[in-house]
Amino acid sequence: MLWLPANKLTDNKELPLSAYFRSTEVVTMRSAWNNKNAWFVGFKAGDNKAGHSHLDLGSFVLDALGKRWAVDLGKESYSLPNYFDDGINGVRWTYYRIRAEGHNTLVINPGNKPDQNPLAESKIVKFEASDNNAFAIADLTPAYAENAFSVYRGIALVKGQSVIIQDEIKTITPSDLYWFMHTPAQISIQPNSRSAILTIGKEQIEADIVYPAKAFFSVLPAAPLASSPQPNGINKNVDILKLSIYLNNVKEERIVVEFHPN
């Protein structure tokens, strides 16, 4: 998917800062159009059955201070074997950049199978925006219905200078839960393991785990988990890291992460 970055400058003051695109179930929020340092977040629900789709319901991208901090890795090579075999258990879903684990979203009980339902459709169920504040909530339950009674993700732009991501999950059985964000930034996990400083060049932002108290950040390579398919020939995702939260034995949980200037 393509996202218009925050530093795409325009003087058109009639353009809204935030918008909900109903045909694609995408929300974009920004603090300004004419400031290269503006905060921007793009957030998608959508349809995993759409042409060329990835298992990326709930994924987001994040810009601030003229940099993209949370990135979408894009497509894998079309030359990979059976790249467009997109049946319910198709080869397509074994490729890292196509899977949920290769996006900035959640993974529940990872394994060899597709990590979201390839037939799932997800809707933005609430959207509000005013001045430099905006938020949206997506019902991601269809993507994780095999493992969860309900999954909701909300993303908010607060006063044009911070972004909050909140997930609410109720699983069918006690489950393993991963929260992922891919970034080109250097990541420095702070001593409490609940804060991380992200650095690109001379710019920095901070990520904080607000909730739950038992959650901690770790840094993983942008590569398949040990339990995931390990196909040959996939992109090595050089210079990309993955900021991660892992929780086990999850039955009903809320995860809140805030990004703000350091």
C-alpha positions as CSV (number, residue, x, y, z in Angstrom):
1,M,0.0,0.0,0.0
2,L,1.1,3.6,-0.7
3,W,1.0,6.3,2.0
4,L,1.4,10.0,1.3
5,P,4.1,11.1,3.7
6,A,3.8,14.0,6.2
7,N,6.4,16.0,4.4
8,K,4.4,16.2,1.1
9,L,3.9,19.9,1.3
10,T,0.9,21.9,0.1
11,D,-0.6,25.3,0.9
12,N,-4.2,24.1,0.3
13,K,-5.7,24.9,3.6
14,E,-9.0,23.4,2.6
15,L,-7.6,19.9,2.7
16,P,-8.6,18.1,5.9
17,L,-5.7,17.1,8.2
18,S,-7.3,13.7,8.8
19,A,-9.6,11.5,6.7
20,Y,-11.4,8.2,6.5
21,F,-11.4,6.5,3.1
22,R,-14.4,4.2,3.2
23,S,-13.8,2.4,0.0
24,T,-10.5,1.0,1.2
25,E,-11.0,1.2,5.0
26,V,-7.9,3.4,5.5
27,V,-7.5,6.4,7.9
28,T,-4.8,9.0,7.6
29,M,-4.1,11.6,10.3
30,R,-1.6,14.5,10.2
31,S,-0.7,17.5,12.3
32,A,0.0,19.8,9.2
33,W,0.2,19.8,5.4
34,N,2.9,22.5,5.2
35,N,5.4,21.5,7.8
36,K,8.0,18.9,6.9
37,N,8.3,18.0,10.6
38,A,4.6,17.2,10.9
39,W,3.3,14.0,12.6
40,F,1.5,11.6,10.3
41,V,0.0,8.2,10.8
42,G,-1.7,6.0,8.3
43,F,-3.8,3.0,9.5
44,K,-5.6,0.4,7.5
45,A,-8.3,-2.2,8.0
46,G,-9.5,-3.5,4.6
47,D,-9.9,-6.8,2.7
48,N,-7.3,-9.6,2.7
49,K,-9.0,-10.9,-0.5
50,A,-8.2,-7.8,-2.5
51,G,-5.8,-8.2,-5.5
52,H,-2.2,-8.3,-4.5
53,S,-3.2,-8.1,-0.9
54,H,-1.0,-8.9,2.1
55,L,-2.1,-10.2,5.5
56,D,-1.8,-6.7,6.9
57,L,-5.1,-5.8,8.5
58,G,-4.4,-3.4,11.4
59,S,-1.0,-2.2,10.0
60,F,0.2,1.4,10.3
61,V,3.0,3.7,9.1
62,L,4.3,6.6,11.2
63,D,6.1,9.8,10.2
64,A,7.5,12.6,12.3
65,L,10.4,15.1,12.1
66,G,10.7,14.5,8.4
67,K,11.4,10.7,8.8
68,R,9.4,7.6,8.4
69,W,9.7,5.6,11.7
70,A,7.2,2.8,11.0
71,V,7.6,1.4,7.5
72,D,5.7,-0.9,5.2
73,L,8.2,-3.3,3.6
74,G,6.3,-3.6,0.3
75,K,6.1,-6.6,-1.9
76,E,8.3,-9.7,-2.1
77,S,9.9,-10.7,-5.5
78,Y,7.3,-11.7,-8.0
79,S,9.8,-14.4,-9.2
80,L,9.4,-16.4,-5.9
81,P,7.8,-19.8,-6.5
82,N,4.0,-19.7,-6.6
83,Y,4.0,-16.0,-5.4
84,F,0.4,-15.6,-6.4
85,D,-0.9,-18.9,-5.0
86,D,-3.3,-17.1,-2.7
87,G,-5.7,-19.9,-1.7
88,I,-6.6,-20.3,2.0
89,N,-3.3,-22.1,2.6
90,G,-1.5,-20.9,-0.5
91,V,2.3,-20.6,-0.8
92,R,1.9,-16.8,-1.0
93,W,1.2,-16.7,2.7
94,T,4.6,-18.3,3.6
95,Y,6.5,-15.3,2.4
96,Y,7.6,-12.9,5.2
97,R,6.7,-9.6,3.6
98,I,3.2,-11.0,2.8
99,R,2.5,-12.3,6.3
100,A,1.1,-10.4,9.3
101,E,4.5,-10.9,11.1
102,G,6.0,-8.8,8.2
103,H,3.8,-5.8,9.0
104,N,3.1,-3.4,11.8
105,T,0.3,-5.4,13.3
106,L,-0.5,-8.2,15.7
107,V,0.2,-11.9,15.5
108,I,-1.6,-14.5,17.7
109,N,-0.3,-18.0,18.1
110,P,2.2,-17.9,15.3
111,G,2.9,-21.1,13.3
112,N,3.2,-22.4,9.8
113,K,-0.3,-21.4,8.8
114,P,-1.3,-18.0,7.5
115,D,-1.1,-15.6,10.5
116,Q,-4.3,-13.8,9.5
117,N,-7.3,-15.2,7.7
118,P,-6.7,-14.7,4.0
119,L,-10.5,-14.3,3.5
120,A,-11.0,-11.7,6.3
121,E,-12.5,-8.3,5.8
122,S,-12.1,-5.6,8.5
123,K,-13.9,-2.3,9.0
124,I,-13.1,1.1,10.6
125,V,-15.9,1.2,13.2
126,K,-15.2,4.6,14.6
127,F,-13.5,7.8,13.3
128,E,-13.4,11.3,14.7
129,A,-11.2,14.3,14.0
130,S,-10.9,17.9,15.1
131,D,-8.0,20.3,14.8
132,N,-4.8,18.4,15.7
133,N,-6.6,15.5,17.3
134,A,-8.0,12.4,15.6
135,F,-8.6,8.8,16.3
136,A,-9.9,5.6,14.5
137,I,-10.8,2.1,15.7
138,A,-10.7,-1.0,13.5
139,D,-12.5,-4.2,14.3
140,L,-9.8,-6.8,13.4
141,T,-11.7,-9.8,14.7
142,P,-12.3,-11.4,11.3
143,A,-8.5,-11.5,10.7
144,Y,-7.9,-13.5,14.0
145,A,-11.2,-15.3,14.4
146,E,-9.5,-18.7,14.6
147,N,-7.8,-17.6,17.8
148,A,-9.8,-14.7,19.3
149,F,-13.4,-13.7,20.2
150,S,-12.5,-10.1,19.5
151,V,-9.6,-7.9,18.4
152,Y,-9.8,-4.1,18.2
153,R,-7.0,-1.7,17.4
154,G,-7.4,2.1,18.0
155,I,-4.9,4.7,16.8
156,A,-5.0,8.4,17.9
157,L,-3.1,11.5,16.9
158,V,-3.0,13.6,20.1
159,K,-2.5,17.4,19.9
160,G,-0.5,16.9,16.7
161,Q,2.6,15.7,18.5
162,S,2.2,12.2,19.7
163,V,0.5,8.9,18.5
164,I,-1.1,6.3,20.7
165,I,-1.8,2.8,19.6
166,Q,-4.2,0.7,21.7
167,D,-5.1,-2.9,21.2
168,E,-7.9,-4.8,23.0
169,I,-7.8,-8.6,22.6
170,K,-10.0,-11.4,23.9
171,T,-8.6,-14.9,22.9
172,I,-10.5,-18.2,22.8
173,T,-7.8,-20.0,24.7
174,P,-4.6,-18.7,26.5
175,S,-2.4,-17.5,23.7
176,D,0.9,-16.2,22.6
177,L,0.6,-12.6,21.4
178,Y,3.1,-10.5,19.4
179,W,3.0,-6.7,18.7
180,F,5.3,-5.7,15.8
181,M,6.6,-2.5,14.3
182,H,9.2,-2.4,11.5
183,T,11.6,0.5,11.5
184,P,14.8,1.8,9.8
185,A,15.7,3.5,13.0
186,Q,18.4,2.5,15.5
187,I,16.6,1.2,18.6
188,S,17.9,1.8,22.1
189,I,15.9,-0.1,24.7
190,Q,16.0,1.8,28.0
191,P,16.9,0.1,31.3
192,N,13.3,-0.5,32.3
193,S,12.6,-2.2,28.9
194,R,9.4,-0.3,28.7
195,S,10.8,2.6,26.7
196,A,12.7,2.7,23.5
197,I,14.6,5.6,21.8
198,L,14.4,5.5,18.0
199,T,17.1,7.4,16.1
200,I,17.4,8.2,12.4
201,G,20.2,10.6,11.6
202,K,20.0,13.5,14.0
203,E,16.3,12.9,14.8
204,Q,14.8,10.9,17.7
205,I,11.4,9.9,19.0
206,E,10.5,7.7,22.0
207,A,8.2,4.8,22.2
208,D,6.7,4.0,25.7
209,I,4.6,1.0,26.8
210,V,1.8,2.6,28.8
211,Y,0.0,-0.7,29.5
212,P,0.2,-3.5,30.6
213,A,2.8,-3.3,33.4
214,K,4.1,-6.8,32.5
215,A,4.9,-5.9,28.9
216,F,8.5,-5.1,27.7
217,F,10.1,-4.1,24.4
218,S,12.6,-6.2,22.6
219,V,14.3,-5.9,19.2
220,L,14.0,-8.6,16.6
221,P,15.3,-8.9,13.1
222,A,12.8,-8.3,10.3
223,A,12.7,-12.0,9.6
224,P,10.3,-15.0,10.2
225,L,9.8,-16.2,13.7
226,A,11.3,-19.6,14.5
227,S,7.8,-21.2,14.3
228,S,7.0,-19.6,10.9
229,P,7.7,-20.8,7.4
230,Q,11.3,-20.4,6.3
231,P,11.2,-20.2,2.5
232,N,14.3,-19.6,0.4
233,G,14.9,-16.5,-1.6
234,I,12.9,-14.0,0.5
235,N,14.2,-10.4,1.0
236,K,16.7,-10.1,3.8
237,N,15.2,-6.7,4.9
238,V,18.7,-5.2,5.4
239,D,18.8,-2.1,7.7
240,I,15.3,-2.8,9.1
241,L,14.7,-3.8,12.7
242,K,11.5,-4.9,14.5
243,L,10.4,-3.3,17.7
244,S,8.4,-6.0,19.5
245,I,6.2,-6.9,22.5
246,Y,5.6,-10.5,23.4
247,L,3.0,-11.7,25.9
248,N,2.2,-15.3,26.7
249,N,-0.8,-16.9,28.3
250,V,-3.0,-14.1,27.0
251,K,-6.8,-14.4,27.6
252,E,-8.0,-10.8,27.8
253,E,-5.5,-8.1,27.3
254,R,-5.0,-4.4,26.4
255,I,-1.7,-3.1,25.0
256,V,-1.1,0.7,24.8
257,V,2.0,2.2,23.2
258,E,2.7,5.9,22.8
259,F,5.1,7.6,20.4
260,H,6.2,11.1,21.2
261,P,9.3,13.4,20.8
262,N,12.3,12.4,22.8
